[in-house]
């Protein structure tokens, strides 16, 4: 019957930290890059959640307007207005997200 060791050489090496031994400058640079990335990702997530909430409110209002319509012409006008507004909103949101990531890449950090 073959038996396996409870510890492997790989896990011992990982626990010793030898694999992660890097110079102080590299460790600091890695920590700074990670912090910058996490800050940008968090800001983008907040922005996207705010955007989705706003769009859902607008979509619900448009649906309520359409349900109250008495003729097809009114429904078409509301749908056309909704489409234009939706495209503007998504375009604006993409600009905001690009600004967040551009600031992050340029080392400017979060907006205050």
N, C-alpha and C positions, 0 to 999 in steps of 0.2 A: 504494500500500500504506500503510495507516494504521499508525502506530506509537504505542505508549503510553509515557509517561514511567515510569521505574522507581520514582520517588518521587511520591507524591500529596501534595497540600496537607494533607490530613487526617492522614496519617502524620507529616508534619513537625510539625504542631501538637501531636500526641500526644507525640512525642519531646521537644518543648520543655517539656512539663509545664504549659503555660499552661492547659490544660483542667482540671488538677487543682489549680490555685493556689487555696487557701482560707486563711482566717485561721488563725493558730496555735490559737486556741480551738476552732474547728470541727475542725481536724485532730486535736487532742488528744481531743475528744469522740468523733470517729469512731473513733480508735484504741482508746479505752476501751470503746466499745460493741462493737467487733469482738472485742476481747479477752474481754469478758464473754460474748458469744455463743459464741465458740469454747470457752471453759472450760465453759459449760453443756452445749454439744453433746457435748464430750468426756466429761464426767461421765455424761451420759445414755447415750452409747454404751457406756461401761464397765458401767453398771448393766444395760442391756438384754442385753449379752453374758453377764453373770453370771446374769441371770434365765433366758435361753434355755438356758444350760448346766444350771442347776438343774432346769428343767422337763424337759429331755431325760433327765436321770438319773431323775427321778420317773416319767416315762412308760415308760422302759425297765424299771424295777422293776415297775410295774403290769403291763406286758406279760408279764414273767416269771411273775408271780403268776397271771395269767389262763391262761397256757399250762399251768401245773401243776394247774389245777382239774379236778375229776372230774365236776362236775355244773353245770348251768346256773344254779342258785340262787347258787352261789359266784361265778360269773362276773358275775352281775347285781349282787351285793353289792359286788364289787371295782370294777365300772364305776361304780356309784353313788357310792362313796367317792372314786374318781378324779375324777369330775365336780365334786363339792363342793369338793375340795381344789384343783382346777384353777381354778375360779371364784374362790376365796379368794386364790390366788396371783396371778392376773391383776389382781384388784381391788387387792391390796396393791402390786403393781408400778406400777399407774397412780398410786396415791397417792405413791409414791416419786418417780416422774418429775415429777409436778405440783409436789412440794416443791422439786425441783431447779430447775425453771423459775421458780417463784414466788420463791425465794431470789435467782435471777439477776435477775429483774425488779425486785426490791426493793433491788438493789445489795449484797446480802449476800455474794456470792461463793460459792466452793466450801465444802462441809462439811469440817471437819478431822477 
